[in-house]
Amino acid sequence: MYWLSIDRSQKVPLIRQVYEQMRLRILSGELRQGEKLPSTRELAQNLRVSRNVILEAYDQLLAEGYMNSLRGSGSYVAQGAYLKQFEMEPLAPAKPVNIAKSEAKDIIDFRNGIPALDMFPRKKWGQLFQNICTNAPSSVFGYHAAQGRMELRQVLAHYLIRSRGVRCDPNQVIITTGAIQGICIASQLLLSENEVVVTEDPMASSIRNIFIKTGAAHYPVPVDEQGIQVSRIPVDKKPRLIYITPAHQYPLGATLTVQRRVELVQIARDTGCYIVEDNYDNEFRFEGTAVSSLQGLEPERVIYIGTFSKILSPALRIGYMVVPPLLIKPSRVIKDLLDHHSPSLNQLVLARFIEEGHFERHIFKMKKIYRKRQECLIESLNAHFPQRCTVKGYSTGLHIVAEFDDVVFTDLVAADLVKAGVRIYPAEMYAVNKGCHRNKIILGYGNVNEEEIKEGIIRIASVI
Ligand SMILES: Cc1ncc(COP(=O)(O)O)c(C=O)c1O
């Protein structure tokens, strides 16, 4: 038995090392069925470990059926534990988790939808988390209702009524792991192969994929400066769900006009379809106050979706949906099937964060920072591309659209820009029907500071 090796520098316990090596040798046939195994005493001496280590490893192998033990005669490899073509790849040692304190940015990345990651309110969040973790009753650490913690649903309902004109009570709020899960739940609830879904075009491809996966027929409707062109919605196809981003069209940035909102609500009333209103970044509105929700116009037919990914951090994975009363129960059932419920401790921390006023203070602070970044981005574009570039979609959110008179943003151009140290996102990649947005790029400014913005635009100018 000289082929077993013990490595004391590893963090893997000795029992585990012996057990794992013998198990693999039995599975691979290296130790043949019926073969007698060394006695525990002999193996312990050989490996210079205590006999208890070998006894425990043998017990485990015995319990799992890899070996038999015959009283007075010793231990043998069990029948039927050999697995042909079982490969005995040694496991690479796990790398220690090492979270770097700072990350060098070789590429200036104008990815949209990412907030300023270095501005997350770490201290306050950490304090609240510690407080809740220390003082919450032990029941908090158990399983909970699929819909989410009432503490969060209550403060959220209150906030939504006040800030967005969403008409709801806490029972209609379902806490999700991000807006994307809310959209998944709505599509599972309403769509199947025989249904029709209408969306904006262009749109986020991850969301488009959610709808396509249900097998429903997808009708993309073009958007213009006033949002989705409601008159082009194929009402005759009897859509079951219409997905829109009315406060800040994703990605082109238009705000849906009130006339179109009214038309849309009328379609929902007439056809009985549901509207999914994705309000992913309305908090950062730079012109006027936040736009009131479409849900406020027709709470029976609108599913309102929101997220904390843009205001706080995508890493939290907390979002929510406000569903009409008829959909509360079936939405809960789907959420329960997906993951039982979203993490409770984070929900409680967030509830406290909102309740104590930190949330609105954070929005206020971030809005000032994002406004400056946006101004810097627009000024840089104007300085480097005078009369060549028009900026659109800047009323709200964390990205703008830059439309060029004389540039087509092909994959080749995007690749050249990466070589020059800057990453941009062509609007065309969000288009369902291709060809209309080839001269536009989406520039996110949430997670790039003013220095980086200026340098990024210089790099873009050096290529185009
Ligand atoms: C249109 C749109 N809605 C919502 C989200 C937010 O998703 P989540 O809350 O799951 O992070 C995204 C992601 O960037 C998005 O592009």
The ligand as a Gaussian input file, in Angstrom:
#p B3LYP/6-31G(d) Opt

LIG

0 1
 C      -33.977000      46.266000     -19.131000
 C      -33.451000      45.713000     -17.844000
 N      -34.278000      45.556000     -16.820000
 C      -33.842000      45.128000     -15.630000
 C      -32.531000      44.800000     -15.415000
 C      -32.069000      44.488000     -14.022000
 O      -31.927000      43.193000     -13.735000
 P      -31.659000      42.696000     -12.244000
 O      -32.523000      43.462000     -11.317000
 O      -32.071000      41.266000     -12.332000
 O      -30.220000      42.896000     -11.943000
 C      -31.652000      44.848000     -16.469000
 C      -30.260000      44.407000     -16.295000
 O      -29.326000      45.078000     -16.563000
 C      -32.111000      45.345000     -17.716000
 O      -31.284000      45.464000     -18.754000

